[in-house]
């Protein structure tokens, strides 16, 4: 008992020191981030899949861009709001060469990406061939080639390239892992998914460690969201047994898996801070932000969190956002958008609307759901 009391006291002291250090950090000048480099899946893909495989179709992009803009959303994603908050332009996708300006960052995120590489094609699994390790390879090539070109005074587009000295002063964002869990839920049992989590976390840590060796110093790492609350998951559930859903209508077992993933990710982030002495690593609780919105949707001015804005889902017929289903009578059903996306949390059953992304981003950017609890503007400072 005495030993347990000593351990608890040590944890409490560490927590108080961390909170105190975070408070002092907020009094320091904001970080001068020169660029953002983002790694992730469709939650932060700003055009990779559109450029490499198939373009996003209307009505994606209707709210903000007024046309499809490579995002699975009616408007901006959280990575867009992060860029705005830091006074930087929206990130061009690394795979989109047309009209891109990479001076202040690049986006390696790709819709359908996982942390662990998959053995199936995108047609078979719905997963992207650009897993996290591939995104990191792309970053390495990007950094090497742009550095060489920037040093060549004869190159006419140097103003579109990052300066070599800016890479250590960039913010490195990770928003990936949801597809590893989602694919596991479709293919194996809960026990196998749980058993695979240590390896998934380890591969994310390897990516962070590699970028550190390449000069990256500031990392902003999102945990995974409440996949058990996705409307697309809930569409196929009829007459669930008692206890299957939580009090907010989410699949409890799926959220429990996400929570375990997040617990192990946080522990690994803590270890990374010790292993990478010059790195400032922030763990961002996106689960808490998203679940907080879903569980209080109406109080926050949204409709029921399970309602989907874009697509057709009636009478057992499901047509995805922007999709078209021909009918035998010669007519067709179009997966149209709702009249006012700003009232919805879910855009297409999996991804969030711009309004929801803004709500969530506001609660992440200020640091209130981060460890350490510092705003993104001060993420370059170590607190321990």
N, C-alpha and C positions, 0 to 999 in steps of 0.2 A: 504493500500500500504506500509506504514511504517513497519507494522507487518511482511508482506511478505519479505521485504528487510532484516529485522533482522533475520528471519528464514533462508533465503538464505545465509546471511553472516555467520551464525552459521554452516551451512552445509559446506560451503567453508573452514572455519577455521578447522573443523573436518577433512575434506579431506586432507588439507595441513599438519595437524598434523600426519595423518595416513601415508601419503607419506614420511614425514620427519622421522617418526619412522621406517618405512620400510627401508629407506636408511641407518639408523644407524644399523639395524639388520644385514644387509648384511656385515657389518664390523666385526661382531662377529664370533667366531669359528663355523663351521658347527655342526649341531646336531649329536649326536652319537646314531642314532636309532639302537636298538638292534634287532628289528623285524618289520614286516609289518603284519597287520591283515586287510584283505580286505573283503568287503561286496558288493555284486552286482549281475549282471545278466550275460548274455553271452558275453558282452563286456569285462568282466574280469574273466570269468570262465576258470580255468586252469585244469579242469578235474572232476568236481563234477557230471555233468550229464553223462559223459562217465562212471564214476564208478558206479553210482546209477541206471541209467535207460537204456541208450543205448550209445555205443561207437561212437565217431566221426570217420568217415571213410575217407579214401584217396579220394581226394588229400589234405585234411586238413593237415597242418604241413609240406608240401613238401619243402618249401623254407628254413626254418631254422632247423627244427628238423629232416627233411627227413623221417618223418613218422607221423601218427596222434598222437597228444600230448595233447588231451583233449580240445583243443582250436578250435573255429570256425574261422579259419584264416589259411593262408598259412604259418604263422610263429608266431612271437611274438606279444603280445598284449601290450597295454599301461602299464598295471600293471607290465609286464616283464621289460619294459624300465625304469619304476620307480625303480624297484628292482636293476637293473643294475646301475642306477645313484647313488643309496645309498650304493653300494658295497655289496648288499645282494643277496643271491641265489634266483632263481625263486621259487614262492610259490607253495607248494604242496596243493592240494585240501583236505579239511578236510575229505571229504567223500571217498577219495582214500587212503586206508590203505596200499597198496602194495608198498613197497620201499620208503615210504614218510619219510622225515626228517622235523620235525616241530620246530627245535631249533631256527630258526630265522623268524618264522611266520607261518601263515596258511591262506588259502583262503577259505572263506565260500560262495563266489559267486557261483551262479548256473544259467545255461542257462534257460531263460524263467521266471526268478524271477521277482516279483513285490514288491513294498513297502507294498501295502494293500493285505492281504491274500485273495485268491480267493476261490469260492465255487465249482468250476468245476475241474474235473480231467485233467491231462496233455493231455490225449487223446481227451477230449472234447474241450479244450481251447488252447492247445499248451503252457500253462503256467506251470511253475515249482511248485511243492508242497512246495518248500523251499523258501517261501516268506521271507522278511526281518526279521520279528519277529522270524521265525524258525532259521534263520542264527544266530541271537543274542542268542537264546536258545543254539544252538550248540557251540557258543563261550563260554557261561557260563559253559557248561559241559566240554569243552576242557580245560578251565582254571582251573577248580576244579580238574579234573582227572590228568592232567599233573602235577599240583602242588603236589598232593598227591604222585604220582609216583616218582617225582623228589626227594622228601624227603626220599624216601625209598632207602637206600644205597644198598640194595640187588638187585634192579632193574637193569638189565644188559644193557638197552638201554637208560640210562639217558642222554647220549650225543646227542640223537635225540629229546630231550624234551626241551622246553623253561625253563629257570630259572625263578622262581617266581618273582624275583626282576626286570626282564626285561619287564614285562607287562606294567608298567607305562612309560617305555622309548621306547615304540613302536610307530609306525605311524599307525593310523587307517584310512583306505581309504574307501570312499563310492562312488560307481558308479552304481546307480540304479534309476529307475523312468521311463525309456523309455517305458517299457512294460506296465506300468499303463496307459500311454497315448495311446499306440498302441492298447491295448485291448479295451479301451474305444472308440476309433475311429471305431473299428469293430462292436461294440455292441450297442452303444448309440449315441445320437447327441452331437454336439459341446457344447450346453448349459449345458448338464448334466456333460460332462467332466470338464468344467470350474467350475461348482458348486462343484465337488468332489475334486478339487485341495487342498483346505485348509485342508481337512482330510488326504490326502496323505502326505502333508508336515508335518502335526502334527505327523503322525506315524513315519516318518523319525526322527523327533526331539526327540520323545520318545526313539528311539533306541540309539541316541547319548547320551541322558541324562542317560540312563541305563548304557551304557559303562563307562560313567564318574563316576558313583557310584562304578563301579568295578575297578576304578583306571586308566582308559584311560585318557590321557591328550592332545594328539596331533591328530587333525582330519583334513583330507584333503578331502573335499566334492565336487565332480563334480556335476555340473548342468546337464540338459539333452540336448541331441544333436538335430539338425534340422531334425526331423523325416519326415518332408515334402519333404526332398531331397533324401530319400532313393530310389534307383532304383527300388526296389521291389514294392514300392508304385506307382511309375510312370509307371510301365509296363502296368497296366490296364486302364490307362487314355487315351482315344481317343477323339480328337477334343474338348479340354477343352474350356469353354467360356472365353471371355475376362476378365482378372483380376484374373482368377483362379490360374494361375501360376505366380510366380514373375519373375524378369528379368533373373534369373539364372535357370529357369525351375523347381523350387520347388513349392510344393503346399502351397500357402500362408496361408490358414486357419490353416493348421496343424502346421506350424512353429509359427503362432501367439499363438496357444495353448501352445506350448513348451516355448515360450518367457514368457507367463504369469506364467507358472509353475516356471520358473527360477526367475522371479521377486519376487514371493512369497517365494521361497526357500532362496533367498538372504536376504530378510527381516527377515526370521526366524533365519538364521545364525547370523545375527546381534544381535537378541534378545538372542540367546543362549550364545553369548560371555558375555553378562551381567549376565545371569543366572548361568553360570558355570565359576566362577572367576579364576580358576586355569587352564582352558583349553585354548589352542591355536587352533583356528579354521580357516581354510583357505577355502574360497569359490572359486572354480576353474571353469572358464568359458569355458567349453568344447564346448558349442554351438558356441562361437565366433571362436574357433580354427577350428572346423569342417566346419563351413560355410565359413570361410576364405579360406580353402583349396578347397572346392567345387566350390566356385565362381571364383577361380583363378587356376583351375586345369592345364590347358595347360601352363600357365606361370610358374608353379612349376614343369613342366616336366612330367605331367601325361596326359593320354588320357582324353576324355570327361568324366566328373564325373558320368554320367548316365550309362556308360558302365559297365557291370558285367563281372568279370574275370572267375568265376567258376559256371558252370551250362549251360543248354541249353535253350535258349529262342528265338525260331524262329517259324514263320508260325503258331502262336497261340498255340504252344506246349511249355510247361514249365517243365523242369526237374531240380530239385535242385542239388546243388553241391554234387557230388559223387553219385547221384541217378541213377537208371537204369529204363528205360521205354521200356518194351517189345512191339514189333509191331506185327500186325496180320501176316505179311509175314515171321515171324520167326527171324527177325533182332531185334536190340535194339538200343536205344539212350542212351548214357552215359553222365552224367553231368560232363564233363571234365573241367579242368582248362585251362586258356589261356596260351599262350607260355611264356609270361614274366609278372608275377604278379606285378613286381616292377613298372610297368607303369600304374597300375590301382589303383583307390581309393577304389572301392567297390570289395570285395572278392566274396560275394554270393548274393548281392542285399540288404542285411541288415547289414552285418558286414564289417569291413574295412580290407584291406590288411596290411601285415607287413609294407610295405613302407609307407602307409598312417598313420598307427599307430605311426611309428617313427617320421614322419613329425609333427603330432599333439602333440606327447609327448614332443618333443623338445621345443615346444612353451608353454607347460604347466609347465614343470619342472623348467624352468627359472623364473617363477613367473610373466611374463609380462601380463598374462591374469588372474591373481588371485587378490583376495581382502582378505587380504592386498597383495600388489605386491611384495612378497618375494619368492625366489626360494624354492623348496621342501627341499633342504638341510638345510634350516633355518626355517622350518615350526614349530619347537618346541617353538619358541619365540613369546610371545604375543606383539602386537604393540599398544595396547590400554588398 
